[in-house]
């Protein structure tokens, strides 16, 4: 589900927010700007599948 949400948001035009320098252990490709993507928006696809 996580990858599905990430892919959906990327298709909608939301870019990676943090850089690999800011997150040296990994996971930066899964970051979004919280000002542009709300928690509710992140949960909506998961909620729709329930």
LOMARZA-631831 format. One record per atom (N, C-alpha, C, O): residue number from 0; residue in one letter; chain; atom name; x, y, z negated. Coordinates in steps of 0.05 Angstrom, whole numbers, plus 5000, padded with zeros to 4 digits. Atoms other than C-alpha are relative to their C-alpha. Layout:
BEGIN
@resi NUM, resn a, chain A, name CA, east X, north Y, up Z .
...
END
This chain:
BEGIN
@resi 0, resn x, chain A, name N, east 5016, north 4976, up 5000 .
@resi 0, resn x, chain A, name CA, east 5000, north 5000, up 5000 .
@resi 0, resn x, chain A, name C, east 5017, north 5025, up 5000 .
@resi 0, resn x, chain A, name O, east 5011, north 5045, up 5014 .
@resi 1, resn x, chain A, name N, east 4983, north 4977, up 5002 .
@resi 1, resn x, chain A, name CA, east 5056, north 5048, up 4983 .
@resi 1, resn x, chain A, name C, east 5011, north 5009, up 5028 .
@resi 1, resn x, chain A, name O, east 5009, north 5032, up 5035 .
@resi 2, resn x, chain A, name N, east 4989, north 4994, up 4974 .
@resi 2, resn x, chain A, name CA, east 5087, north 5044, up 5052 .
@resi 2, resn x, chain A, name C, east 4978, north 5010, up 5019 .
@resi 2, resn x, chain A, name O, east 4983, north 5027, up 5036 .
@resi 3, resn x, chain A, name N, east 5023, north 4991, up 4984 .
@resi 3, resn x, chain A, name CA, east 5018, north 5053, up 5084 .
@resi 3, resn x, chain A, name C, east 4994, north 5029, up 4995 .
@resi 3, resn x, chain A, name O, east 4989, north 5045, up 5013 .
@resi 4, resn x, chain A, name N, east 5005, north 4972, up 5007 .
@resi 4, resn x, chain A, name CA, east 5007, north 5118, up 5046 .
@resi 4, resn x, chain A, name C, east 5022, north 5018, up 5010 .
@resi 4, resn x, chain A, name O, east 5016, north 5039, up 5021 .
@resi 5, resn x, chain A, name N, east 4978, north 4985, up 4991 .
@resi 5, resn x, chain A, name CA, east 5076, north 5143, up 5062 .
@resi 5, resn x, chain A, name C, east 4998, north 5005, up 5030 .
@resi 5, resn x, chain A, name O, east 5002, north 5027, up 5040 .
@resi 6, resn x, chain A, name N, east 5002, north 4998, up 4971 .
@resi 6, resn x, chain A, name CA, east 5067, north 5128, up 5136 .
@resi 6, resn x, chain A, name C, east 4977, north 5019, up 5008 .
@resi 6, resn x, chain A, name O, east 4980, north 5036, up 5026 .
@resi 7, resn x, chain A, name N, east 5023, north 4983, up 4995 .
@resi 7, resn x, chain A, name CA, east 4998, north 5162, up 5136 .
@resi 7, resn x, chain A, name C, east 5007, north 5029, up 4996 .
@resi 7, resn x, chain A, name O, east 5000, north 5046, up 5013 .
@resi 8, resn x, chain A, name N, east 4993, north 4972, up 5005 .
@resi 8, resn x, chain A, name CA, east 5025, north 5225, up 5105 .
@resi 8, resn x, chain A, name C, east 5021, north 5011, up 5019 .
@resi 8, resn x, chain A, name O, east 5020, north 5034, up 5026 .
@resi 9, resn x, chain A, name N, east 4980, north 4992, up 4980 .
@resi 9, resn x, chain A, name CA, east 5084, north 5227, up 5153 .
@resi 9, resn x, chain A, name C, east 4986, north 5006, up 5026 .
@resi 9, resn x, chain A, name O, east 4993, north 5026, up 5039 .
@resi 10, resn x, chain A, name N, east 5015, north 4996, up 4975 .
@resi 10, resn x, chain A, name CA, east 5036, north 5221, up 5212 .
@resi 10, resn x, chain A, name C, east 4985, north 5027, up 4998 .
@resi 10, resn x, chain A, name O, east 4982, north 5040, up 5019 .
@resi 11, resn x, chain A, name N, east 5014, north 4974, up 5004 .
@resi 11, resn x, chain A, name CA, east 4998, north 5280, up 5183 .
@resi 11, resn x, chain A, name C, east 5018, north 5024, up 5000 .
@resi 11, resn x, chain A, name O, east 5009, north 5047, up 5000 .
@resi 12, resn x, chain A, name N, east 4981, north 4979, up 4998 .
@resi 12, resn x, chain A, name CA, east 5062, north 5320, up 5186 .
@resi 12, resn x, chain A, name C, east 5014, north 5008, up 4975 .
@resi 12, resn x, chain A, name O, east 5028, north 5029, up 4974 .
@resi 13, resn x, chain A, name N, east 4986, north 4994, up 5025 .
@resi 13, resn x, chain A, name CA, east 5087, north 5319, up 5114 .
@resi 13, resn x, chain A, name C, east 5028, north 4989, up 5001 .
@resi 13, resn x, chain A, name O, east 5032, north 4965, up 5003 .
@resi 14, resn x, chain A, name N, east 4972, north 5009, up 4998 .
@resi 14, resn x, chain A, name CA, east 5163, north 5317, up 5116 .
@resi 14, resn x, chain A, name C, east 5011, north 4989, up 4973 .
@resi 14, resn x, chain A, name O, east 4998, north 4992, up 4952 .
@resi 15, resn x, chain A, name N, east 4986, north 5008, up 5024 .
@resi 15, resn x, chain A, name CA, east 5211, north 5286, up 5066 .
@resi 15, resn x, chain A, name C, east 5006, north 5026, up 4985 .
@resi 15, resn x, chain A, name O, east 5015, north 5046, up 4997 .
@resi 16, resn x, chain A, name N, east 4996, north 4975, up 5015 .
@resi 16, resn x, chain A, name CA, east 5217, north 5337, up 5009 .
@resi 16, resn x, chain A, name C, east 5027, north 5002, up 4987 .
@resi 16, resn x, chain A, name O, east 5040, north 5023, up 4988 .
@resi 17, resn x, chain A, name N, east 4973, north 4999, up 5013 .
@resi 17, resn x, chain A, name CA, east 5281, north 5319, up 4971 .
@resi 17, resn x, chain A, name C, east 5020, north 4987, up 5018 .
@resi 17, resn x, chain A, name O, east 5013, north 4970, up 5035 .
@resi 18, resn x, chain A, name N, east 4978, north 5011, up 4983 .
@resi 18, resn x, chain A, name CA, east 5348, north 5303, up 5003 .
@resi 18, resn x, chain A, name C, east 5013, north 4976, up 4986 .
@resi 18, resn x, chain A, name O, east 5009, north 4971, up 4963 .
@resi 19, resn x, chain A, name N, east 4985, north 5023, up 5012 .
@resi 19, resn x, chain A, name CA, east 5392, north 5242, up 4993 .
@resi 19, resn x, chain A, name C, east 5021, north 5010, up 4980 .
@resi 19, resn x, chain A, name O, east 5028, north 4995, up 4962 .
@resi 20, resn x, chain A, name N, east 4981, north 4988, up 5020 .
@resi 20, resn x, chain A, name CA, east 5440, north 5289, up 4955 .
@resi 20, resn x, chain A, name C, east 4985, north 5004, up 4974 .
@resi 20, resn x, chain A, name O, east 4996, north 5000, up 4952 .
@resi 21, resn x, chain A, name N, east 5016, north 4995, up 5024 .
@resi 21, resn x, chain A, name CA, east 5384, north 5307, up 4907 .
@resi 21, resn x, chain A, name C, east 4992, north 4974, up 4986 .
@resi 21, resn x, chain A, name O, east 4987, north 4973, up 4962 .
@resi 22, resn x, chain A, name N, east 5007, north 5026, up 5010 .
@resi 22, resn x, chain A, name CA, east 5367, north 5233, up 4898 .
@resi 22, resn x, chain A, name C, east 5020, north 4979, up 5009 .
@resi 22, resn x, chain A, name O, east 5014, north 4962, up 5026 .
@resi 23, resn x, chain A, name N, east 4978, north 5018, up 4991 .
@resi 23, resn x, chain A, name CA, east 5433, north 5195, up 4905 .
@resi 23, resn x, chain A, name C, east 4995, north 4970, up 4996 .
@resi 23, resn x, chain A, name O, east 5009, north 4954, up 5009 .
@resi 24, resn x, chain A, name N, east 5005, north 5029, up 5004 .
@resi 24, resn x, chain A, name CA, east 5405, north 5129, up 4879 .
@resi 24, resn x, chain A, name C, east 4980, north 4989, up 5020 .
@resi 24, resn x, chain A, name O, east 4977, north 4965, up 5022 .
@resi 25, resn x, chain A, name N, east 5019, north 5008, up 4979 .
@resi 25, resn x, chain A, name CA, east 5352, north 5127, up 4934 .
@resi 25, resn x, chain A, name C, east 4972, north 5009, up 4994 .
@resi 25, resn x, chain A, name O, east 4967, north 5021, up 4973 .
@resi 26, resn x, chain A, name N, east 5028, north 4993, up 5003 .
@resi 26, resn x, chain A, name CA, east 5279, north 5139, up 4944 .
@resi 26, resn x, chain A, name C, east 4993, north 5027, up 5011 .
@resi 26, resn x, chain A, name O, east 4969, north 5034, up 5011 .
@resi 27, resn x, chain A, name N, east 5006, north 4973, up 4990 .
@resi 27, resn x, chain A, name CA, east 5285, north 5208, up 4975 .
@resi 27, resn x, chain A, name C, east 4981, north 4999, up 5024 .
@resi 27, resn x, chain A, name O, east 4966, north 5019, up 5028 .
@resi 28, resn x, chain A, name N, east 5017, north 5001, up 4976 .
@resi 28, resn x, chain A, name CA, east 5249, north 5185, up 5038 .
@resi 28, resn x, chain A, name C, east 4970, north 4997, up 4992 .
@resi 28, resn x, chain A, name O, east 4953, north 4999, up 5008 .
@resi 29, resn x, chain A, name N, east 5027, north 5003, up 5010 .
@resi 29, resn x, chain A, name CA, east 5188, north 5173, up 4994 .
@resi 29, resn x, chain A, name C, east 4990, north 5024, up 4985 .
@resi 29, resn x, chain A, name O, east 4970, north 5022, up 4970 .
@resi 30, resn x, chain A, name N, east 5008, north 4976, up 5014 .
@resi 30, resn x, chain A, name CA, east 5183, north 5244, up 4968 .
@resi 30, resn x, chain A, name C, east 4984, north 5019, up 5017 .
@resi 30, resn x, chain A, name O, east 4987, north 5020, up 5041 .
@resi 31, resn x, chain A, name N, east 5018, north 4981, up 4987 .
@resi 31, resn x, chain A, name CA, east 5131, north 5296, up 4984 .
@resi 31, resn x, chain A, name C, east 4999, north 5025, up 4983 .
@resi 31, resn x, chain A, name O, east 5004, north 5024, up 4959 .
@resi 32, resn x, chain A, name N, east 5003, north 4975, up 5014 .
@resi 32, resn x, chain A, name CA, east 5121, north 5369, up 4965 .
@resi 32, resn x, chain A, name C, east 4973, north 4999, up 4985 .
@resi 32, resn x, chain A, name O, east 4952, north 4998, up 4998 .
@resi 33, resn x, chain A, name N, east 5025, north 5001, up 5016 .
@resi 33, resn x, chain A, name CA, east 5070, north 5368, up 4908 .
@resi 33, resn x, chain A, name C, east 4982, north 5024, up 5004 .
@resi 33, resn x, chain A, name O, east 4959, north 5022, up 4997 .
@resi 34, resn x, chain A, name N, east 5016, north 4977, up 4995 .
@resi 34, resn x, chain A, name CA, east 5046, north 5436, up 4928 .
@resi 34, resn x, chain A, name C, east 4982, north 4995, up 5025 .
@resi 34, resn x, chain A, name O, east 4960, north 5004, up 5027 .
@resi 35, resn x, chain A, name N, east 5015, north 5007, up 4976 .
@resi 35, resn x, chain A, name CA, east 5024, north 5408, up 4996 .
@resi 35, resn x, chain A, name C, east 4985, north 4974, up 4999 .
@resi 35, resn x, chain A, name O, east 4965, north 4971, up 5014 .
@resi 36, resn x, chain A, name N, east 5013, north 5027, up 5002 .
@resi 36, resn x, chain A, name CA, east 5005, north 5337, up 4976 .
@resi 36, resn x, chain A, name C, east 4992, north 4995, up 4971 .
@resi 36, resn x, chain A, name O, east 5009, north 4991, up 4954 .
@resi 37, resn x, chain A, name N, east 5010, north 5004, up 5027 .
@resi 37, resn x, chain A, name CA, east 4962, north 5329, up 4914 .
@resi 37, resn x, chain A, name C, east 5001, north 4970, up 4992 .
@resi 37, resn x, chain A, name O, east 5002, north 4953, up 5009 .
@resi 38, resn x, chain A, name N, east 5002, north 5028, up 5010 .
@resi 38, resn x, chain A, name CA, east 4959, north 5267, up 4870 .
@resi 38, resn x, chain A, name C, east 4976, north 4987, up 5011 .
@resi 38, resn x, chain A, name O, east 4976, north 4963, up 5018 .
@resi 39, resn x, chain A, name N, east 5025, north 5011, up 4989 .
@resi 39, resn x, chain A, name CA, east 4888, north 5258, up 4894 .
@resi 39, resn x, chain A, name C, east 5003, north 4991, up 5029 .
@resi 39, resn x, chain A, name O, east 4992, north 4970, up 5037 .
@resi 40, resn x, chain A, name N, east 4995, north 5007, up 4971 .
@resi 40, resn x, chain A, name CA, east 4911, north 5257, up 4967 .
@resi 40, resn x, chain A, name C, east 5017, north 4975, up 5001 .
@resi 40, resn x, chain A, name O, east 5012, north 4958, up 5019 .
@resi 41, resn x, chain A, name N, east 4983, north 5025, up 5000 .
@resi 41, resn x, chain A, name CA, east 4963, north 5204, up 4950 .
@resi 41, resn x, chain A, name C, east 4983, north 4976, up 4993 .
@resi 41, resn x, chain A, name O, east 4988, north 4954, up 5003 .
@resi 42, resn x, chain A, name N, east 5016, north 5022, up 5009 .
@resi 42, resn x, chain A, name CA, east 4911, north 5161, up 4917 .
@resi 42, resn x, chain A, name C, east 4976, north 4993, up 5018 .
@resi 42, resn x, chain A, name O, east 4966, north 4971, up 5017 .
@resi 43, resn x, chain A, name N, east 5024, north 5004, up 4983 .
@resi 43, resn x, chain A, name CA, east 4855, north 5169, up 4968 .
@resi 43, resn x, chain A, name C, east 5001, north 4975, up 5017 .
@resi 43, resn x, chain A, name O, east 4981, north 4961, up 5018 .
@resi 44, resn x, chain A, name N, east 5000, north 5024, up 4983 .
@resi 44, resn x, chain A, name CA, east 4878, north 5114, up 5016 .
@resi 44, resn x, chain A, name C, east 4997, north 4974, up 4983 .
@resi 44, resn x, chain A, name O, east 4984, north 4955, up 4992 .
@resi 45, resn x, chain A, name N, east 5002, north 5024, up 5018 .
@resi 45, resn x, chain A, name CA, east 4885, north 5064, up 4958 .
@resi 45, resn x, chain A, name C, east 4971, north 4997, up 4990 .
@resi 45, resn x, chain A, name O, east 4960, north 4975, up 4989 .
@resi 46, resn x, chain A, name N, east 5028, north 5000, up 5010 .
@resi 46, resn x, chain A, name CA, east 4817, north 5084, up 4930 .
@resi 46, resn x, chain A, name C, east 4981, north 4991, up 5022 .
@resi 46, resn x, chain A, name O, east 4961, north 4977, up 5017 .
@resi 47, resn x, chain A, name N, east 5017, north 5007, up 4978 .
@resi 47, resn x, chain A, name CA, east 4786, north 5075, up 4999 .
@resi 47, resn x, chain A, name C, east 5000, north 4970, up 5005 .
@resi 47, resn x, chain A, name O, east 4980, north 4959, up 5016 .
@resi 48, resn x, chain A, name N, east 4999, north 5029, up 4995 .
@resi 48, resn x, chain A, name CA, east 4808, north 5002, up 5001 .
@resi 48, resn x, chain A, name C, east 4989, north 4984, up 4977 .
@resi 48, resn x, chain A, name O, east 4987, north 4959, up 4979 .
@resi 49, resn x, chain A, name N, east 5012, north 5014, up 5023 .
@resi 49, resn x, chain A, name CA, east 4777, north 4984, up 4934 .
@resi 49, resn x, chain A, name C, east 4973, north 4990, up 5006 .
@resi 49, resn x, chain A, name O, east 4961, north 4977, up 4988 .
END
